[in-house]
């Protein structure tokens, strides 16, 4: 049923493209950048209320942050699409026990942060505001949170950041867009106009938005963890990032999927940030 609905939406936008390509592309971009979920439920809220909550600002956007105090390094956690800061609960509890100072934030249009639309470039600006406030030594990013973290470091060259952990992170934005346009079955009119929309919105073509490129010049150490059975972000993305991220190591998992919420993944992270 879900696949049928997706194809119906794609067909509708395809028809719109013959009336107005820019309008159809704008609708397609809106669908691509508007999360369907990420609001915080009661159980998640209870956990997040164990943190010190502080609202920061980027332009007119509120940024909700959560802080668990510790005496060791400061770890910043950046979640992925249609999620929120509570997705890190198990990792946060263990990091607290190990004495780390832990910061998490809600992404644009997710959780208690503001905005109606999401993109990795805006997320990177949120991360920069949070980094300026809390000075993280390590960033751990899941999925597009990893891409946004990489772009943040590429753009701002935050000196205090020593280590970056990427969990199931995408490499090429162009490939992400292709998976989206293929899934919806968009015609060439929308696909070509979407590229123009991206250039207008971000000031650069889609092929320039690349985690691998963002990390090619970073001096931070990297840990890349990616599952061979990840059906959201292909494993090949991890290889692209590894080949570009000169001071990094890649750990390959099997059977954990895209979420990578597993004790073995956490152990790899602890070993990396403790050395």
C-alpha positions as CSV (number, residue, x, y, z in Angstrom):
1,X,0.0,0.0,0.0
2,X,2.8,2.4,0.9
3,X,4.6,1.7,-2.4
4,X,1.4,2.4,-4.3
5,X,0.9,5.7,-2.5
6,X,4.5,6.7,-3.3
7,X,4.1,6.0,-7.0
8,X,0.8,7.9,-7.0
9,X,2.5,11.0,-5.5
10,X,5.3,10.6,-8.1
11,X,2.8,10.4,-10.9
12,X,0.9,13.4,-9.7
13,X,4.0,15.5,-9.6
14,X,5.0,14.3,-13.0
15,X,1.7,15.6,-14.4
16,X,2.3,18.9,-12.6
17,X,5.6,19.2,-14.3
18,X,3.8,19.7,-17.7
19,X,2.0,22.6,-16.2
20,X,5.0,24.1,-14.4
21,X,8.4,22.5,-14.0
22,X,9.5,24.9,-11.2
23,X,6.3,24.4,-9.2
24,X,6.5,20.5,-9.5
25,X,10.2,20.6,-8.5
26,X,9.4,22.8,-5.5
27,X,6.7,20.4,-4.4
28,X,9.2,17.5,-4.9
29,X,11.9,19.3,-2.9
30,X,9.4,20.1,-0.1
31,X,8.5,16.4,0.1
32,X,12.2,15.5,0.2
33,X,13.0,18.0,3.0
34,X,10.0,17.6,5.3
35,X,10.3,14.9,7.9
36,X,7.2,12.9,8.7
37,X,8.3,12.0,12.2
38,X,10.9,12.9,14.9
39,X,8.5,14.3,17.5
40,X,9.3,13.2,21.0
41,X,7.0,10.6,22.7
42,X,6.4,10.3,26.4
43,X,9.0,7.7,27.1
44,X,11.6,9.7,25.2
45,X,10.6,12.9,26.9
46,X,11.1,11.3,30.3
47,X,14.6,10.3,29.4
48,X,15.5,13.7,27.9
49,X,14.3,15.4,31.1
50,X,17.2,13.7,32.9
51,X,19.4,16.2,31.0
52,X,20.0,19.9,31.4
53,X,18.0,21.4,28.6
54,X,19.1,24.6,27.0
55,X,17.6,26.3,23.9
56,X,20.0,28.0,21.6
57,X,19.3,30.0,18.4
58,X,20.4,30.0,14.8
59,X,18.8,33.0,13.1
60,X,15.1,32.6,13.9
61,X,15.4,28.8,14.6
62,X,15.4,27.5,18.1
63,X,17.9,24.7,18.7
64,X,17.1,22.3,21.6
65,X,20.1,20.8,23.4
66,X,20.5,18.2,26.1
67,X,23.5,18.0,28.4
68,X,24.6,15.2,30.8
69,X,27.6,16.4,32.8
70,X,30.9,14.5,33.2
71,X,34.5,15.2,33.9
72,X,36.0,13.6,30.8
73,X,35.9,14.7,27.1
74,X,32.8,16.4,25.6
75,X,30.9,14.2,23.2
76,X,28.4,15.8,20.8
77,X,25.7,13.5,19.3
78,X,23.9,14.3,16.0
79,X,21.0,12.1,15.1
80,X,19.6,11.3,11.6
81,X,16.5,11.8,9.6
82,X,13.1,11.4,11.3
83,X,14.7,10.9,14.7
84,X,15.5,13.0,17.7
85,X,18.1,13.2,20.5
86,X,16.5,10.3,22.5
87,X,17.7,7.8,19.9
88,X,21.0,7.9,21.7
89,X,19.6,6.8,25.1
90,X,21.6,3.6,25.5
91,X,24.8,5.2,24.3
92,X,24.3,8.2,26.5
93,X,23.7,6.1,29.6
94,X,27.0,4.2,29.0
95,X,28.9,7.4,28.2
96,X,27.6,8.9,31.5
97,X,28.8,5.8,33.4
98,X,32.3,6.2,31.8
99,X,32.4,9.9,32.9
100,X,32.0,11.7,29.6
101,X,30.4,15.1,29.2
102,X,27.6,14.4,26.7
103,X,25.7,16.9,24.5
104,X,22.9,16.0,22.1
105,X,20.7,18.2,20.0
106,X,17.5,17.9,18.0
107,X,18.0,18.6,14.3
108,X,16.0,21.2,12.3
109,X,12.3,20.3,12.1
110,X,12.9,17.4,14.6
111,X,12.2,16.9,18.2
112,X,11.9,20.3,20.0
113,X,14.1,22.2,17.6
114,X,12.5,24.7,15.2
115,X,11.9,24.8,11.5
116,X,9.6,23.1,9.1
117,X,12.1,21.8,6.6
118,X,15.4,19.9,7.0
119,X,18.6,19.7,5.1
120,X,22.2,18.8,6.0
121,X,23.5,22.3,5.4
122,X,21.1,23.9,7.8
123,X,21.8,21.1,10.3
124,X,25.5,21.9,10.0
125,X,24.7,25.5,11.1
126,X,22.8,24.1,14.1
127,X,25.9,22.0,15.0
128,X,28.1,25.0,14.7
129,X,26.0,27.0,17.2
130,X,26.1,24.0,19.6
131,X,29.8,23.5,19.1
132,X,30.6,27.2,19.9
133,X,28.6,26.8,23.1
134,X,29.9,23.4,24.3
135,X,33.3,22.9,22.6
136,X,33.1,19.2,21.8
137,X,36.2,17.0,21.5
138,X,34.3,14.3,19.7
139,X,31.3,14.3,17.3
140,X,29.3,11.1,16.8
141,X,26.8,11.4,13.9
142,X,24.3,8.9,12.6
143,X,23.2,8.9,9.0
144,X,22.6,12.4,7.7
145,X,23.7,13.6,11.1
146,X,27.1,12.3,10.1
147,X,27.0,14.2,6.8
148,X,26.0,17.4,8.5
149,X,28.8,17.0,11.1
150,X,31.3,16.5,8.3
151,X,30.1,19.6,6.5
152,X,30.3,21.6,9.8
153,X,33.9,20.6,10.3
154,X,34.7,21.3,6.6
155,X,33.2,24.7,6.7
156,X,34.3,25.9,10.2
157,X,37.5,23.9,10.9
158,X,36.7,23.6,14.6
159,X,40.1,23.2,16.1
160,X,39.0,21.6,19.4
161,X,37.3,18.7,17.5
162,X,39.8,15.8,17.6
163,X,37.6,12.8,16.6
164,X,34.6,12.2,14.3
165,X,32.5,9.0,14.4
166,X,30.2,8.3,11.4
167,X,27.5,5.7,11.8
168,X,25.8,4.7,8.5
169,X,26.5,8.1,7.0
170,X,25.8,8.9,3.4
171,X,28.6,10.1,1.2
172,X,27.2,11.7,-2.0
173,X,24.1,13.9,-1.8
174,X,23.7,13.4,-5.5
175,X,23.2,9.7,-4.9
176,X,20.7,10.4,-2.1
177,X,18.7,12.5,-4.5
178,X,18.8,9.8,-7.2
179,X,17.5,7.2,-4.7
180,X,14.7,9.6,-3.9
181,X,13.8,10.5,-7.5
182,X,13.9,6.8,-8.5
183,X,11.7,5.8,-5.6
184,X,9.0,8.4,-6.6
185,X,9.5,7.6,-10.3
186,X,10.0,11.3,-11.2
187,X,10.3,12.1,-14.9
188,X,13.3,13.9,-16.4
189,X,11.5,17.3,-16.2
190,X,11.4,17.1,-12.4
191,X,14.8,15.6,-12.1
192,X,16.5,18.3,-14.1
193,X,14.6,21.1,-12.4
194,X,15.4,19.7,-9.0
195,X,19.1,20.2,-9.8
196,X,18.4,23.8,-10.5
197,X,16.4,24.1,-7.3
198,X,19.4,22.7,-5.4
199,X,21.8,25.2,-7.0
200,X,19.5,28.1,-6.1
201,X,19.0,26.8,-2.5
202,X,22.5,25.8,-1.6
203,X,24.6,27.8,-4.1
204,X,26.2,24.6,-5.5
205,X,25.4,21.6,-7.6
206,X,24.4,18.4,-5.9
207,X,27.6,16.6,-6.9
208,X,29.6,19.1,-4.8
209,X,27.8,18.1,-1.6
210,X,29.9,15.1,-0.6
211,X,30.8,13.8,2.9
212,X,33.9,12.2,1.3
213,X,35.0,15.6,-0.1
214,X,34.1,17.4,3.1
215,X,36.5,15.2,5.1
216,X,39.3,15.1,2.6
217,X,41.2,17.9,4.3
218,X,40.2,17.4,8.0
219,X,42.9,16.7,10.5
220,X,40.5,15.0,12.9
221,X,40.7,11.3,13.5
222,X,37.8,9.3,12.1
223,X,35.9,6.1,12.9
224,X,33.4,4.9,10.2
225,X,31.0,2.1,11.1
226,X,28.7,0.8,8.4
227,X,26.6,-2.3,8.0
228,X,26.8,-4.4,4.9
229,X,23.0,-4.9,5.2
230,X,22.2,-1.2,5.3
231,X,19.3,-0.8,2.9
232,X,19.0,3.0,3.5
233,X,22.6,4.1,2.9
234,X,24.6,1.6,0.8
235,X,27.8,0.2,2.2
236,X,29.7,1.6,-0.7
237,X,29.2,5.1,0.8
238,X,31.4,4.0,3.7
239,X,34.1,3.0,1.2
240,X,34.0,6.3,-0.5
241,X,34.3,8.1,2.8
242,X,37.1,5.9,4.0
243,X,39.1,6.4,0.8
244,X,38.9,10.2,1.2
245,X,39.1,10.5,5.0
246,X,42.9,10.1,5.4
247,X,43.1,9.6,9.1
248,X,40.2,7.2,9.6
249,X,39.4,3.5,10.1
250,X,36.4,1.6,8.8
251,X,34.6,-1.1,10.8
252,X,32.1,-3.2,8.9
253,X,29.2,-4.9,10.6
254,X,26.7,-7.5,9.4
255,X,23.0,-7.8,10.2
256,X,22.6,-4.6,12.2
257,X,21.0,-2.6,9.4
258,X,21.0,1.2,9.3
259,X,20.3,2.0,12.9
260,X,23.5,0.4,14.3
261,X,22.1,0.4,17.8
262,X,24.0,-2.5,19.2
263,X,26.4,-3.1,22.1
264,X,29.2,-4.1,19.7
265,X,29.0,-0.8,17.9
266,X,29.1,1.0,21.2
267,X,32.2,-0.9,22.3
268,X,34.0,0.2,19.0
269,X,33.1,3.8,19.8
270,X,34.3,3.6,23.4
271,X,37.6,2.1,22.3
272,X,38.1,4.8,19.7
273,X,37.3,7.8,21.9
274,X,39.2,6.5,24.9
275,X,42.5,6.2,23.1
